[in-house]
Amino acid sequence: MRNFKMTLQYEGTRFKGWQKQENTDNTIQGKMEALLFRMTGQRVEVQGSGRTDAGVHAFGQVANFHADTKMSAEEIMRYMNDYLPEDIAVISIKEVAERFHSRLNARGKTYCYRVLNTQVPHVFDRRYVHVVGEELDIDAMKSAAEYLVGTHDFKAFTSNKRSRKSTVRTIETIRIEKVESASMELLGVQDEIRFWYSGNGFLYHMVRIMTGTLLEVGMHKRRPEEVAEVLASMCRENAGELVPAKGLTLMEVRY
């Protein structure tokens, strides 16, 4: 059996997330496995680096699969892109060592969450951004984010209350930046704010809850130092809201 590593891009709007499910075939993993069965005649399991939720996008998701095929990596990539729907694409593929596993061997990930800080609706960005009408205090959010950087128990920042696995993770960096351009001004966008998170791993809904909490700081609904109290409480109810999935993109997986 040969082992292939793929880097994928997808717009997650119409999909029910990454993980295949019995009650729907409308998942990224499900689409990939169905196509590989068509290509090879074999039941192929595609292992992703992680499970993106319904509506979450990926710029650089990584997956791998084992298959008994004589096709080259280039031929597989060409075949898959010919038959995948237009909102999923394989942007690179290569043969790797038998023991490579996209999830188990991952050392870190980077996510980006996009916010439009405006009261004006934006038709063409609606699938990729969360719109916040209230003015946001960037400096306050940056101060609050500092409390999240480092190794902590992030139990307060996950929606999964029943998991017995460790909720300790390491956040390497959080970067909050305004993105301004002439073209965006023409569209009436005052500010696009991007929240960049890099870490060794993320819990279920963790990035979206952290972003919701930081946005509450930006709206002056809570003080920056309260984030440390939320961490220490290990109680989900003390953290901010779960912001919509559409603003989140998995940007990179590191090995």
Accessible surface in RSA format (square Angstrom, percent):
REM  Atomic radii and reference values for relative SASA: ProtOr
REM  Chains: A
REM  Algorithm: Lee & Richards
REM  Probe-radius: 1.40
REM  Slices: 20
REM RES _ NUM      All-atoms   Total-Side   Main-Chain    Non-polar    All polar
REM                ABS   REL    ABS   REL    ABS   REL    ABS   REL    ABS   REL
RES MET A   1   147.69  76.5  87.37  57.8  60.31 143.6  88.70  75.4  58.99  78.2
RES ARG A   2    66.51  27.9  63.44  32.3   3.07   7.3  39.72  54.3  26.79  16.2
RES ASN A   3     1.91   1.3   0.20   0.2   1.71   4.1   0.20   0.5   1.71   1.7
RES PHE A   4     0.05   0.0   0.05   0.0   0.00   0.0   0.05   0.0   0.00   0.0
RES LYS A   5    39.83  19.4  38.29  23.5   1.53   3.7  10.01   9.0  29.82  31.8
RES MET A   6     0.13   0.1   0.00   0.0   0.13   0.3   0.13   0.1   0.00   0.0
RES THR A   7    28.13  20.0  27.93  28.3   0.21   0.5  14.74  19.8  13.40  20.3
RES LEU A   8     0.00   0.0   0.00   0.0   0.00   0.0   0.00   0.0   0.00   0.0
RES GLN A   9    53.41  29.9  52.51  38.4   0.90   2.1  10.71  22.8  42.70  32.4
RES TYR A  10     9.79   4.6   1.14   0.7   8.65  22.5   6.59   4.9   3.20   4.0
RES GLU A  11    39.71  22.8  34.96  26.4   4.75  11.3  16.08  31.1  23.63  19.3
RES GLY A  12     2.05   2.5   0.00   N/A   2.05   2.5   2.05   5.6   0.00   0.0
RES THR A  13    61.33  43.6  39.26  39.8  22.07  52.6  41.02  55.1  20.31  30.7
RES ARG A  14   116.27  48.8  99.75  50.8  16.52  39.3  65.70  89.8  50.57  30.6
RES PHE A  15     4.36   2.2   0.91   0.6   3.45   9.0   0.91   0.6   3.45   9.9
RES LYS A  16   116.87  57.0 110.00  67.5   6.87  16.4  52.37  47.1  64.50  68.7
RES GLY A  17     6.57   8.1   0.00   N/A   6.57   8.1   6.57  18.0   0.00   0.0
RES TRP A  18     6.37   2.6   5.93   2.9   0.44   1.0   0.99   0.5   5.38   8.7
RES GLN A  19    75.01  41.9  73.18  53.5   1.83   4.3  15.11  32.2  59.90  45.4
RES LYS A  20    98.56  48.1  87.86  53.9  10.70  25.5  58.53  52.7  40.03  42.6
RES GLN A  21    76.64  42.9  57.45  42.0  19.19  45.7  29.72  63.3  46.92  35.6
RES GLU A  22   191.38 109.9 147.28 111.4  44.11 105.0  69.23 133.9 122.16  99.7
RES ASN A  23   133.54  92.1  93.84  90.7  39.70  95.6  47.54 114.4  86.00  83.1
RES THR A  24    37.85  26.9  21.49  21.8  16.36  39.0  24.95  33.5  12.90  19.5
RES ASP A  25   110.38  77.3 101.70 101.2   8.67  20.5  43.42 102.2  66.95  66.8
RES ASN A  26    32.08  22.1  32.08  31.0   0.00   0.0  14.37  34.6  17.72  17.1
RES THR A  27     0.31   0.2   0.31   0.3   0.00   0.0   0.00   0.0   0.31   0.5
RES ILE A  28     1.21   0.7   1.21   0.9   0.00   0.0   1.21   0.9   0.00   0.0
RES GLN A  29    14.31   8.0  14.31  10.5   0.00   0.0   0.00   0.0  14.31  10.9
RES GLY A  30    15.98  19.7   0.00   N/A  15.98  19.7  11.02  30.2   4.96  11.1
RES LYS A  31    57.68  28.1  53.22  32.7   4.46  10.6  15.64  14.1  42.04  44.8
RES MET A  32     0.00   0.0   0.00   0.0   0.00   0.0   0.00   0.0   0.00   0.0
RES GLU A  33    21.35  12.3  19.03  14.4   2.32   5.5  10.08  19.5  11.27   9.2
RES ALA A  34    65.20  60.0  50.00  77.2  15.20  34.6  58.89  82.9   6.31  16.7
RES LEU A  35    13.42   7.5   9.75   7.0   3.67   9.2  13.03   9.1   0.40   1.1
RES LEU A  36     0.00   0.0   0.00   0.0   0.00   0.0   0.00   0.0   0.00   0.0
RES PHE A  37    78.47  39.3  76.92  47.6   1.55   4.0  76.92  46.6   1.55   4.4
RES ARG A  38   145.92  61.3 116.02  59.1  29.90  71.2  48.41  66.2  97.51  59.1
RES MET A  39    27.50  14.2   1.32   0.9  26.18  62.3   2.36   2.0  25.14  33.3
RES THR A  40    29.29  20.8   0.85   0.9  28.44  67.8   9.38  12.6  19.91  30.1
RES GLY A  41    55.60  68.6   0.00   N/A  55.60  68.6  28.38  77.9  27.22  61.0
RES GLN A  42    47.04  26.3  42.02  30.7   5.03  12.0  35.73  76.1  11.31   8.6
RES ARG A  43   207.04  86.9 174.39  88.9  32.65  77.7  78.98 107.9 128.06  77.6
RES VAL A  44     9.43   6.2   0.86   0.8   8.57  20.7   3.36   2.9   6.07  16.5
RES GLU A  45    98.60  56.6  87.06  65.9  11.54  27.5  24.76  47.9  73.85  60.3
RES VAL A  46     0.00   0.0   0.00   0.0   0.00   0.0   0.00   0.0   0.00   0.0
RES GLN A  47    53.96  30.2  53.24  38.9   0.72   1.7   9.52  20.3  44.43  33.7
RES GLY A  48     9.31  11.5   0.00   N/A   9.31  11.5   0.66   1.8   8.65  19.4
RES SER A  49     2.08   1.8   0.00   0.0   2.08   4.8   0.00   0.0   2.08   2.9
RES GLY A  50    14.03  17.3   0.00   N/A  14.03  17.3  13.99  38.4   0.04   0.1
RES ARG A  51   171.18  71.9 145.07  74.0  26.10  62.1  43.16  59.0 128.01  77.6
RES THR A  52     8.72   6.2   2.18   2.2   6.54  15.6   5.29   7.1   3.43   5.2
RES ASP A  53    34.08  23.9  26.72  26.6   7.36  17.4  14.59  34.3  19.50  19.4
RES ALA A  54    52.32  48.1  40.23  62.1  12.09  27.5  40.48  57.0  11.84  31.4
RES GLY A  55    13.84  17.1   0.00   N/A  13.84  17.1  12.51  34.3   1.33   3.0
RES VAL A  56     3.37   2.2   2.00   1.8   1.37   3.3   2.00   1.7   1.37   3.7
RES HIS A  57     9.42   5.1   9.42   6.5   0.00   0.0   9.42   9.7   0.00   0.0
RES ALA A  58     4.82   4.4   0.00   0.0   4.82  11.0   0.24   0.3   4.58  12.1
RES PHE A  59   113.81  56.9 111.42  69.0   2.39   6.2 113.35  68.7   0.45   1.3
RES GLY A  60     7.61   9.4   0.00   N/A   7.61   9.4   6.43  17.7   1.18   2.6
RES GLN A  61     0.00   0.0   0.00   0.0   0.00   0.0   0.00   0.0   0.00   0.0
RES VAL A  62     7.72   5.1   7.72   7.0   0.00   0.0   7.72   6.7   0.00   0.0
RES ALA A  63     0.00   0.0   0.00   0.0   0.00   0.0   0.00   0.0   0.00   0.0
RES ASN A  64     1.64   1.1   1.64   1.6   0.00   0.0   0.00   0.0   1.64   1.6
RES PHE A  65     0.85   0.4   0.00   0.0   0.85   2.2   0.85   0.5   0.00   0.0
RES HIS A  66    61.84  33.8  54.71  38.0   7.13  18.3  38.71  39.9  23.14  26.9
RES ALA A  67     0.00   0.0   0.00   0.0   0.00   0.0   0.00   0.0   0.00   0.0
RES ASP A  68   100.36  70.3  89.67  89.3  10.69  25.3  11.29  26.6  89.07  88.8
RES THR A  69    19.12  13.6   7.61   7.7  11.51  27.4   9.33  12.5   9.79  14.8
RES LYS A  70   210.12 102.5 176.88 108.5  33.24  79.2 124.22 111.8  85.90  91.5
RES MET A  71    51.84  26.8  49.53  32.8   2.30   5.5  40.13  34.1  11.71  15.5
RES SER A  72    42.09  35.6  37.74  50.4   4.35  10.0  36.99  78.8   5.10   7.1
RES ALA A  73    13.20  12.1  10.33  15.9   2.87   6.5  10.33  14.5   2.87   7.6
RES GLU A  74   114.37  65.7 109.54  82.9   4.83  11.5  57.45 111.1  56.92  46.5
RES GLU A  75    77.28  44.4  75.07  56.8   2.21   5.3  19.26  37.3  58.02  47.4
RES ILE A  76     0.00   0.0   0.00   0.0   0.00   0.0   0.00   0.0   0.00   0.0
RES MET A  77    55.69  28.8  55.69  36.9   0.00   0.0  41.01  34.9  14.68  19.5
RES ARG A  78   144.11  60.5 137.38  70.0   6.73  16.0  63.48  86.8  80.63  48.9
RES TYR A  79    51.49  24.0  47.11  26.8   4.37  11.4  42.97  32.3   8.52  10.5
RES MET A  80     0.04   0.0   0.04   0.0   0.00   0.0   0.04   0.0   0.00   0.0
RES ASN A  81    60.72  41.9  38.31  37.0  22.41  54.0  24.30  58.5  36.42  35.2
RES ASP A  82   103.52  72.5  70.69  70.4  32.82  77.6  17.71  41.7  85.80  85.6
RES TYR A  83   107.78  50.3  80.27  45.7  27.51  71.6  39.18  29.4  68.60  84.6
RES LEU A  84    17.06   9.5   1.84   1.3  15.23  38.3   2.27   1.6  14.80  39.8
RES PRO A  85    39.91  29.1  26.20  23.9  13.71  49.8  39.13  32.3   0.78   4.8
RES GLU A  86   183.52 105.4 140.24 106.1  43.28 103.0  64.44 124.6 119.08  97.2
RES ASP A  87    26.47  18.5  17.54  17.5   8.92  21.1  17.61  41.4   8.86   8.8
RES ILE A  88     5.32   3.0   0.00   0.0   5.32  12.8   0.69   0.5   4.63  12.6
RES ALA A  89    36.44  33.5  36.26  56.0   0.18   0.4  36.27  51.1   0.17   0.4
RES VAL A  90     2.08   1.4   0.00   0.0   2.08   5.0   0.00   0.0   2.08   5.6
RES ILE A  91    73.26  41.7  52.00  38.7  21.25  51.2  54.47  39.2  18.78  51.0
RES SER A  92    52.73  44.6  50.20  67.0   2.53   5.8  39.22  83.5  13.51  18.9
RES ILE A  93    18.80  10.7   1.10   0.8  17.70  42.7   1.88   1.4  16.92  45.9
RES LYS A  94   118.20  57.7 117.15  71.9   1.05   2.5  64.27  57.9  53.93  57.4
RES GLU A  95    86.63  49.7  62.57  47.3  24.05  57.3  24.58  47.5  62.05  50.7
RES VAL A  96    32.57  21.4  15.45  14.0  17.12  41.3  24.74  21.5   7.84  21.3
RES ALA A  97    74.88  68.9  56.31  86.9  18.57  42.2  68.07  95.9   6.82  18.1
RES GLU A  98   102.50  58.8  90.35  68.4  12.14  28.9  56.67 109.6  45.83  37.4
RES ARG A  99   216.32  90.8 194.04  98.9  22.27  53.0  79.29 108.4 137.02  83.0
RES PHE A 100    32.17  16.1  24.91  15.4   7.27  18.9  28.98  17.6   3.19   9.1
RES HIS A 101    34.99  19.1  34.99  24.3   0.00   0.0  28.22  29.1   6.78   7.9
RES SER A 102     0.00   0.0   0.00   0.0   0.00   0.0   0.00   0.0   0.00   0.0
RES ARG A 103   127.29  53.4 118.28  60.3   9.01  21.4  39.29  53.7  87.99  53.3
RES LEU A 104   118.91  66.2  89.24  63.8  29.67  74.6  92.70  65.1  26.21  70.5
RES ASN A 105    66.54  45.9  55.88  54.0  10.66  25.7  16.23  39.1  50.31  48.6
RES ALA A 106    26.34  24.2   6.21   9.6  20.12  45.8   6.24   8.8  20.10  53.2
RES ARG A 107   183.68  77.1 166.91  85.1  16.77  39.9  49.42  67.5 134.27  81.4
RES GLY A 108     1.45   1.8   0.00   N/A   1.45   1.8   1.07   2.9   0.38   0.9
RES LYS A 109    25.74  12.6  25.74  15.8   0.00   0.0   8.51   7.7  17.23  18.3
RES THR A 110    14.68  10.4  14.68  14.9   0.00   0.0  11.96  16.1   2.72   4.1
RES TYR A 111    22.82  10.7  22.82  13.0   0.00   0.0   5.22   3.9  17.60  21.7
RES CYS A 112     5.89   4.5   5.84   6.5   0.05   0.1   1.18   3.0   4.70   5.1
RES TYR A 113     0.00   0.0   0.00   0.0   0.00   0.0   0.00   0.0   0.00   0.0
RES ARG A 114    55.79  23.4  55.79  28.4   0.00   0.0  15.64  21.4  40.15  24.3
RES VAL A 115     0.00   0.0   0.00   0.0   0.00   0.0   0.00   0.0   0.00   0.0
RES LEU A 116     1.99   1.1   1.99   1.4   0.00   0.0   1.99   1.4   0.00   0.0
RES ASN A 117    17.58  12.1  11.25  10.9   6.33  15.2   0.51   1.2  17.07  16.5
RES THR A 118     3.73   2.7   0.09   0.1   3.64   8.7   3.57   4.8   0.16   0.2
RES GLN A 119   153.15  85.6 121.28  88.6  31.87  75.9  40.40  86.0 112.75  85.5
RES VAL A 120    71.96  47.4  70.85  64.1   1.11   2.7  71.96  62.5   0.00   0.0
RES PRO A 121   112.56  82.0  94.11  85.8  18.44  67.0 100.76  83.2  11.80  73.3
RES HIS A 122    20.08  11.0  10.20   7.1   9.88  25.3   5.87   6.0  14.22  16.5
RES VAL A 123    95.68  63.0  89.00  80.6   6.68  16.1  91.55  79.5   4.12  11.2
RES PHE A 124   178.97  89.5 159.17  98.6  19.81  51.5 161.66  98.0  17.31  49.5
RES ASP A 125    32.66  22.9  32.66  32.5   0.00   0.0   0.49   1.2  32.17  32.1
RES ARG A 126   123.05  51.7 118.54  60.4   4.52  10.8  48.65  66.5  74.41  45.1
RES ARG A 127   104.83  44.0 101.69  51.8   3.14   7.5  18.40  25.1  86.43  52.4
RES TYR A 128    75.55  35.3  74.14  42.2   1.41   3.7  50.13  37.7  25.42  31.3
RES VAL A 129     0.50   0.3   0.34   0.3   0.16   0.4   0.34   0.3   0.16   0.4
RES HIS A 130    29.32  16.0  29.32  20.4   0.00   0.0  22.26  22.9   7.06   8.2
RES VAL A 131    60.20  39.6  41.65  37.7  18.55  44.7  41.65  36.2  18.55  50.3
RES VAL A 132     9.00   5.9   6.10   5.5   2.90   7.0   9.00   7.8   0.00   0.0
RES GLY A 133    33.45  41.2   0.00   N/A  33.45  41.2  13.68  37.5  19.77  44.3
RES GLU A 134    88.85  51.0  82.75  62.6   6.10  14.5  44.62  86.3  44.23  36.1
RES GLU A 135   156.86  90.1 135.31 102.4  21.55  51.3  52.72 102.0 104.13  85.0
RES LEU A 136    12.41   6.9   0.00   0.0  12.41  31.2   0.22   0.2  12.19  32.8
RES ASP A 137    47.90  33.6  39.34  39.2   8.57  20.3  15.53  36.5  32.37  32.3
RES ILE A 138    23.40  13.3  19.88  14.8   3.52   8.5  19.88  14.3   3.52   9.6
RES ASP A 139   104.74  73.4 101.12 100.6   3.62   8.6  31.33  73.7  73.41  73.2
RES ALA A 140    14.70  13.5   8.74  13.5   5.96  13.6  14.02  19.7   0.69   1.8
RES MET A 141     0.00   0.0   0.00   0.0   0.00   0.0   0.00   0.0   0.00   0.0
RES LYS A 142    94.66  46.2  91.18  55.9   3.48   8.3  43.62  39.3  51.05  54.4
RES SER A 143    50.11  42.3  48.02  64.1   2.09   4.8  17.08  36.4  33.03  46.3
RES ALA A 144     0.00   0.0   0.00   0.0   0.00   0.0   0.00   0.0   0.00   0.0
RES ALA A 145     3.86   3.6   3.86   6.0   0.00   0.0   3.86   5.4   0.00   0.0
RES GLU A 146   129.11  74.1 113.74  86.0  15.37  36.6  39.20  75.8  89.91  73.4
RES TYR A 147    86.88  40.6  78.33  44.6   8.55  22.3  52.12  39.2  34.76  42.9
RES LEU A 148     0.00   0.0   0.00   0.0   0.00   0.0   0.00   0.0   0.00   0.0
RES VAL A 149    56.62  37.3  44.29  40.1  12.33  29.7  44.29  38.5  12.33  33.4
RES GLY A 150    25.17  31.0   0.00   N/A  25.17  31.0  25.17  69.1   0.00   0.0
RES THR A 151    86.02  61.2  60.78  61.6  25.24  60.1  43.61  58.6  42.41  64.1
RES HIS A 152    55.53  30.3  47.90  33.3   7.63  19.5  40.67  41.9  14.86  17.3
RES ASP A 153    48.57  34.0  39.85  39.7   8.72  20.6  17.67  41.6  30.91  30.8
RES PHE A 154     0.00   0.0   0.00   0.0   0.00   0.0   0.00   0.0   0.00   0.0
RES LYS A 155   102.22  49.9  99.56  61.1   2.66   6.3  42.10  37.9  60.12  64.0
RES ALA A 156     0.00   0.0   0.00   0.0   0.00   0.0   0.00   0.0   0.00   0.0
RES PHE A 157     0.00   0.0   0.00   0.0   0.00   0.0   0.00   0.0   0.00   0.0
RES THR A 158     4.31   3.1   3.40   3.4   0.91   2.2   2.28   3.1   2.03   3.1
RES SER A 159    39.59  33.5  20.44  27.3  19.15  44.1  17.44  37.1  22.16  31.0
RES ASN A 160    65.44  45.1  54.53  52.7  10.91  26.3  11.01  26.5  54.43  52.6
RES LYS A 161   136.93  66.8 106.34  65.2  30.59  72.8  76.78  69.1  60.15  64.1
RES ARG A 162   222.33  93.3 199.37 101.6  22.96  54.7  81.25 111.0 141.08  85.5
RES SER A 163    50.17  42.4  20.58  27.5  29.59  68.2  21.16  45.1  29.01  40.6
RES ARG A 164   243.74 102.3 202.63 103.3  41.12  97.9  81.78 111.8 161.97  98.2
RES LYS A 165   169.66  82.8 156.99  96.3  12.68  30.2 107.47  96.7  62.20  66.3
RES SER A 166    71.67  60.6  50.89  67.9  20.79  47.9  53.39 113.7  18.29  25.6
RES THR A 167    21.52  15.3  19.03  19.3   2.49   5.9  12.95  17.4   8.57  13.0
RES VAL A 168    70.99  46.7  61.37  55.6   9.63  23.2  61.37  53.3   9.63  26.1
RES ARG A 169    57.24  24.0  56.05  28.6   1.18   2.8   8.70  11.9  48.54  29.4
RES THR A 170    38.75  27.6  38.75  39.3   0.00   0.0  28.04  37.7  10.70  16.2
RES ILE A 171     0.90   0.5   0.00   0.0   0.90   2.2   0.00   0.0   0.90   2.4
RES GLU A 172    81.98  47.1  62.71  47.4  19.26  45.9  37.67  72.9  44.31  36.2
RES THR A 173    78.19  55.6  75.96  77.0   2.23   5.3  65.43  87.9  12.76  19.3
RES ILE A 174    25.36  14.4   0.00   0.0  25.36  61.1   0.01   0.0  25.35  68.8
RES ARG A 175   123.32  51.8 120.47  61.4   2.85   6.8  59.87  81.8  63.45  38.5
RES ILE A 176     6.40   3.6   0.73   0.5   5.68  13.7   0.73   0.5   5.68  15.4
RES GLU A 177    53.68  30.8  50.14  37.9   3.54   8.4  20.33  39.3  33.35  27.2
RES LYS A 178   103.50  50.5  77.04  47.3  26.46  63.0  31.88  28.7  71.61  76.3
RES VAL A 179    35.49  23.4  32.48  29.4   3.01   7.3  35.37  30.7   0.12   0.3
RES GLU A 180   115.66  66.4  83.07  62.8  32.59  77.6  28.35  54.8  87.32  71.3
RES SER A 181    46.35  39.2  34.34  45.8  12.01  27.7  43.09  91.8   3.26   4.6
RES ALA A 182    79.79  73.4  66.70 102.9  13.09  29.8  70.09  98.7   9.70  25.7
RES SER A 183    68.69  58.0  64.12  85.6   4.58  10.5  46.02  98.0  22.67  31.8
RES MET A 184    28.26  14.6  28.26  18.7   0.00   0.0  20.44  17.4   7.83  10.4
RES GLU A 185   130.49  74.9 112.80  85.3  17.69  42.1  36.00  69.6  94.49  77.2
RES LEU A 186   160.87  89.6 126.88  90.8  33.98  85.4 130.74  91.8  30.13  81.1
RES LEU A 187   107.61  59.9  91.30  65.3  16.30  41.0  96.18  67.5  11.43  30.8
RES GLY A 188    29.28  36.1   0.00   N/A  29.28  36.1  28.80  79.0   0.48   1.1
RES VAL A 189     4.95   3.3   1.50   1.4   3.45   8.3   1.86   1.6   3.08   8.4
RES GLN A 190   121.43  67.9 103.78  75.8  17.65  42.0  50.79 108.1  70.64  53.6
RES ASP A 191    23.49  16.5  23.37  23.3   0.12   0.3   0.12   0.3  23.37  23.3
RES GLU A 192     3.44   2.0   3.44   2.6   0.00   0.0   0.00   0.0   3.44   2.8
RES ILE A 193     0.89   0.5   0.89   0.7   0.00   0.0   0.89   0.6   0.00   0.0
RES ARG A 194    65.39  27.5  65.39  33.3   0.00   0.0   1.55   2.1  63.83  38.7
RES PHE A 195     0.00   0.0   0.00   0.0   0.00   0.0   0.00   0.0   0.00   0.0
RES TRP A 196    43.84  17.6  43.10  20.9   0.75   1.8  43.29  23.1   0.55   0.9
RES TYR A 197     0.00   0.0   0.00   0.0   0.00   0.0   0.00   0.0   0.00   0.0
RES SER A 198    18.38  15.5  18.19  24.3   0.19   0.4   5.59  11.9  12.79  17.9
RES GLY A 199     0.00   0.0   0.00   N/A   0.00   0.0   0.00   0.0   0.00   0.0
RES ASN A 200    77.13  53.2  56.45  54.5  20.68  49.8  18.13  43.6  59.00  57.0
RES GLY A 201    12.44  15.3   0.00   N/A  12.44  15.3  12.44  34.1   0.00   0.0
RES PHE A 202    35.33  17.7   6.56   4.1  28.77  74.9   6.56   4.0  28.77  82.3
RES LEU A 203    24.31  13.5  13.30   9.5  11.01  27.7  16.96  11.9   7.34  19.8
RES TYR A 204   112.31  52.4  97.25  55.3  15.07  39.2  68.99  51.8  43.32  53.4
RES HIS A 205    28.20  15.4  19.52  13.6   8.68  22.2  17.48  18.0  10.72  12.5
RES MET A 206     0.87   0.4   0.00   0.0   0.87   2.1   0.00   0.0   0.87   1.1
RES VAL A 207     5.99   3.9   4.18   3.8   1.81   4.4   4.18   3.6   1.81   4.9
RES ARG A 208    22.62   9.5  22.48  11.5   0.13   0.3   1.05   1.4  21.56  13.1
RES ILE A 209     0.00   0.0   0.00   0.0   0.00   0.0   0.00   0.0   0.00   0.0
RES MET A 210     0.00   0.0   0.00   0.0   0.00   0.0   0.00   0.0   0.00   0.0
RES THR A 211     0.00   0.0   0.00   0.0   0.00   0.0   0.00   0.0   0.00   0.0
RES GLY A 212     0.48   0.6   0.00   N/A   0.48   0.6   0.08   0.2   0.40   0.9
RES THR A 213     0.00   0.0   0.00   0.0   0.00   0.0   0.00   0.0   0.00   0.0
RES LEU A 214     0.00   0.0   0.00   0.0   0.00   0.0   0.00   0.0   0.00   0.0
RES LEU A 215     1.69   0.9   1.69   1.2   0.00   0.0   1.69   1.2   0.00   0.0
RES GLU A 216    33.72  19.4  33.72  25.5   0.00   0.0   8.94  17.3  24.78  20.2
RES VAL A 217     0.50   0.3   0.20   0.2   0.29   0.7   0.20   0.2   0.29   0.8
RES GLY A 218     1.15   1.4   0.00   N/A   1.15   1.4   0.00   0.0   1.15   2.6
RES MET A 219    35.33  18.3  16.22  10.7  19.11  45.5  18.50  15.7  16.83  22.3
RES HIS A 220   133.15  72.8 102.09  71.0  31.06  79.5  74.54  76.8  58.60  68.2
RES LYS A 221   133.53  65.1  95.45  58.6  38.08  90.7  63.35  57.0  70.17  74.7
RES ARG A 222    39.08  16.4  30.56  15.6   8.52  20.3  10.88  14.9  28.20  17.1
RES ARG A 223   120.82  50.7 118.86  60.6   1.96   4.7  63.11  86.3  57.71  35.0
RES PRO A 224    31.87  23.2  31.87  29.1   0.00   0.0  31.87  26.3   0.00   0.0
RES GLU A 225    74.22  42.6  72.13  54.6   2.09   5.0  31.18  60.3  43.04  35.1
RES GLU A 226    40.74  23.4  40.67  30.8   0.07   0.2   5.67  11.0  35.06  28.6
RES VAL A 227     0.00   0.0   0.00   0.0   0.00   0.0   0.00   0.0   0.00   0.0
RES ALA A 228    38.05  35.0  32.78  50.6   5.27  12.0  33.68  47.4   4.38  11.6
RES GLU A 229   102.35  58.8  93.40  70.7   8.94  21.3  47.54  92.0  54.81  44.7
RES VAL A 230     6.80   4.5   5.93   5.4   0.87   2.1   6.74   5.9   0.06   0.2
RES LEU A 231    16.11   9.0  12.72   9.1   3.39   8.5  13.00   9.1   3.10   8.4
RES ALA A 232    81.62  75.0  51.07  78.8  30.55  69.5  63.53  89.5  18.09  47.9
RES SER A 233    48.08  40.6  16.44  21.9  31.64  72.9  29.07  61.9  19.01  26.6
RES MET A 234    89.74  46.5  78.72  52.1  11.03  26.3  71.53  60.8  18.22  24.1
RES CYS A 235    45.37  34.3  41.15  45.9   4.22   9.9  16.49  41.8  28.89  31.1
RES ARG A 236    44.65  18.7  40.74  20.8   3.91   9.3  15.19  20.8  29.46  17.9
RES GLU A 237   117.06  67.2  84.95  64.3  32.10  76.4  67.93 131.4  49.13  40.1
RES ASN A 238    67.31  46.4  58.26  56.3   9.05  21.8  13.95  33.6  53.36  51.6
RES ALA A 239    10.22   9.4   0.00   0.0  10.22  23.3   0.00   0.0  10.22  27.1
RES GLY A 240     2.66   3.3   0.00   N/A   2.66   3.3   2.02   5.5   0.64   1.4
RES GLU A 241    94.94  54.5  85.49  64.7   9.45  22.5  34.63  67.0  60.31  49.2
RES LEU A 242    62.99  35.1  42.22  30.2  20.76  52.2  42.22  29.7  20.76  55.9
RES VAL A 243     0.29   0.2   0.00   0.0   0.29   0.7   0.29   0.2   0.00   0.0
RES PRO A 244    51.33  37.4  43.42  39.6   7.91  28.8  51.32  42.4   0.01   0.0
RES ALA A 245    14.24  13.1  10.20  15.7   4.04   9.2  10.20  14.4   4.04  10.7
RES LYS A 246    76.58  37.4  74.88  45.9   1.71   4.1  35.10  31.6  41.48  44.2
RES GLY A 247     0.29   0.4   0.00   N/A   0.29   0.4   0.15   0.4   0.14   0.3
RES LEU A 248    10.91   6.1  10.91   7.8   0.00   0.0  10.91   7.7   0.00   0.0
RES THR A 249    24.46  17.4  24.46  24.8   0.00   0.0  13.20  17.7  11.26  17.0
RES LEU A 250     1.03   0.6   1.03   0.7   0.00   0.0   1.03   0.7   0.00   0.0
RES MET A 251    45.90  23.8  39.20  25.9   6.70  16.0  35.48  30.2  10.42  13.8
RES GLU A 252    82.07  47.1  79.77  60.3   2.30   5.5  27.74  53.7  54.33  44.4
RES VAL A 253    13.65   9.0   0.00   0.0  13.65  32.9   0.00   0.0  13.65  37.0
RES ARG A 254    65.97  27.7  62.73  32.0   3.24   7.7  50.35  68.8  15.62   9.5
RES TYR A 255    82.17  38.4  27.59  15.7  54.58 142.0  38.94  29.3  43.22  53.3
END  Absolute sums over single chains surface
CHAIN  1 A    13194.2      10782.0       2412.3       6649.7       6544.5
END  Absolute sums over all chains
TOTAL         13194.2      10782.0       2412.3       6649.7       6544.5
